[in-house]
Amino acid sequence: MAKLYANENFPVETVQSLRKRGYDVVTTHESGNSNLKIPDEEVLAFAVANERAVISVNRKDFKRLHRLYPLHFGIIVCTKNDDFENFAECIHKVLLQHEGGISNQLIKVYREGNS
């Protein structure tokens, strides 16, 4: 199961729902990196240093980072979803499709759970 690093804008309620499903998720707040205006490049670097995939609703910037820095432990970009349980379930379903791991991959999660 992928180890995840939730970007600052990622809903904590969805983090909690992912944890209930067995995911190891660390938030920027828990890592001491929230409210510091840390550039996305540094968010990705932190995730790489800690062998975690970044998960974010900041799709545009992290798609760009994937193109610039293709070696990472995964980047998961999501369409915003205020139904936090459904959001976690969509992410879970998409990650189940990547049993071989998500390193160096850009994973897209939409509200419906399609990648």
Secondary structure, DSSP 8 states (H G I E B T S, - for coil): --EEEE-TTS-HHHHHHHHHTT-EEEETTTTT-TTS---HHHHHHHHHHTT-EEEES-HHHHHHHHHH---SS-EEEE---S-HHHHHHHHHHHHHTTTT--TT-EEEE-TTS--
